[in-house]
Amino acid sequence: MRLYSMPSSGNSYKVRLLLALLGRTVDMVDVEYGSDTLTRAKDEGRLPFGKAPVLELEDGTLLAESNAILFHLGQGTRFWPKDALQQAQVLGWMFWEQNQHEGVIAVRAALLTYPHRKAQATPERLAALLASGQGLLQMMDDHLVSRDWLVGEACSLADLCLYAYTHSAQTHGGFDLTPFPALRAWLDRVAALPGHVGL
Amino acid sequence: MRLYSMPSSGNSYKVRLLLALLGRTVDMVDVEYGSDTLTRAKDEGRLPFGKAPVLELEDGTLLAESNAILFHLGQGTRFWPKDALQQAQVLGWMFWEQNQHEGVIAVRAALLTYPHRKAQATPERLAALLASGQGLLQMMDDHLVSRDWLVGEACSLADLCLYAYTHSAQTHGGFDLTPFPALRAWLDRVAALPGHVGL
């Protein structure tokens, strides 16, 4: 298998993190913003939705969308619960991540770190994203006050998915994690998993 | 089971559509914007992420996120493929819907139709959403030129999910579907499914 992965992107990182925790290796093609490799991958039709990550399977099938890749690689592993309701709850957090969390937490980090996004980083937009993001992090903290993992009693794909952009929310996105002790303890739990790798 | 459903929302509609196609009925609680029922459902903690739809199971468990509800209700039905790769591809389209499509196609419709969103409906924003949305619809049309359904040889949760906001993109969101004959034929195929209901 081959993973088209953007080194700076949390969406790509979550797949690399799952692979590391599973002790699996795949061919890795780095497609960073502005790189010739990214242009080539797009031109050759390797990125079906125009975005990384994309997992290329042995038969050449291209699987897009970071969370769909997590689902595919996670089947039959300890990160995908056996219980049907828990499966739906795991996916619920992953849909929430793509619909609510990523468009705020990841986007503010992108505006602050990617030179090609700088023109969009107006003070008004940064302030609005900061306020929204602190609210989203509060929701996660509220949920984690009474439990170790987002769903059930074990680390699942939901935790790995949400960890990706949350663990760098403060350093990359300027969010303040101080008010969220349960969230910070959860970040520490994920970071302590055997095989964990950083961004 | 009980569904907290917002009548005007495509996210709620997609769940109602699946239920209708499966010939299933559940208790329906309408939580329209501005209604007392919505306020009450929020105050009573019935909407975990603050949004509809939410499916309340027999044991009181609250399942949020429209696409997670589709996944839960779709297990073991003809709308969830048996093939593992096709399952991941179905979820891929559903994640794409929440991350790319909904934030453009549904948001433009919301800006044009909900009075409480009107202040955000600036000409610049509407123009940007129109341009993005036509591009997203083009991607769907390109994909559907050579196939009847988004994944595999049968209608799946991916089709029902994407149908919800796409079928009203022109009437509610002001998008032009004329350039997309494959997309329009696909909309007609979903509308012709036995048991289909409108928004």
Boltz contact constraints between the chains, C-beta under 6 A:
constraints:
  - contact:
      token1: [A, 49]
      token2: [B, 96]
      max_distance: 6.0
  - contact:
      token1: [A, 63]
      token2: [B, 88]
      max_distance: 6.0
  - contact:
      token1: [A, 64]
      token2: [B, 92]
      max_distance: 6.0
  - contact:
      token1: [A, 65]
      token2: [B, 92]
      max_distance: 6.0
  - contact:
      token1: [A, 65]
      token2: [B, 95]
      max_distance: 6.0
  - contact:
      token1: [A, 65]
      token2: [B, 96]
      max_distance: 6.0
  - contact:
      token1: [A, 67]
      token2: [B, 95]
      max_distance: 6.0
  - contact:
      token1: [A, 68]
      token2: [B, 88]
      max_distance: 6.0
  - contact:
      token1: [A, 68]
      token2: [B, 91]
      max_distance: 6.0
  - contact:
      token1: [A, 68]
      token2: [B, 92]
      max_distance: 6.0
  - contact:
      token1: [A, 68]
      token2: [B, 95]
      max_distance: 6.0
  - contact:
      token1: [A, 71]
      token2: [B, 88]
      max_distance: 6.0
  - contact:
      token1: [A, 71]
      token2: [B, 91]
      max_distance: 6.0
  - contact:
      token1: [A, 72]
      token2: [B, 88]
      max_distance: 6.0
  - contact:
      token1: [A, 88]
      token2: [B, 63]
      max_distance: 6.0
  - contact:
      token1: [A, 88]
      token2: [B, 68]
      max_distance: 6.0
  - contact:
      token1: [A, 88]
      token2: [B, 71]
      max_distance: 6.0
  - contact:
      token1: [A, 88]
      token2: [B, 72]
      max_distance: 6.0
  - contact:
      token1: [A, 91]
      token2: [B, 68]
      max_distance: 6.0
  - contact:
      token1: [A, 91]
      token2: [B, 71]
      max_distance: 6.0
  - contact:
      token1: [A, 92]
      token2: [B, 64]
      max_distance: 6.0
  - contact:
      token1: [A, 92]
      token2: [B, 65]
      max_distance: 6.0
  - contact:
      token1: [A, 92]
      token2: [B, 68]
      max_distance: 6.0
  - contact:
      token1: [A, 95]
      token2: [B, 65]
      max_distance: 6.0
  - contact:
      token1: [A, 95]
      token2: [B, 67]
      max_distance: 6.0
  - contact:
      token1: [A, 95]
      token2: [B, 68]
      max_distance: 6.0
  - contact:
      token1: [A, 95]
      token2: [B, 98]
      max_distance: 6.0
  - contact:
      token1: [A, 96]
      token2: [B, 49]
      max_distance: 6.0
  - contact:
      token1: [A, 96]
      token2: [B, 65]
      max_distance: 6.0
  - contact:
      token1: [A, 98]
      token2: [B, 95]
      max_distance: 6.0
  - contact:
      token1: [A, 98]
      token2: [B, 98]
      max_distance: 6.0
  - contact:
      token1: [A, 98]
      token2: [B, 99]
      max_distance: 6.0
  - contact:
      token1: [A, 99]
      token2: [B, 98]
      max_distance: 6.0
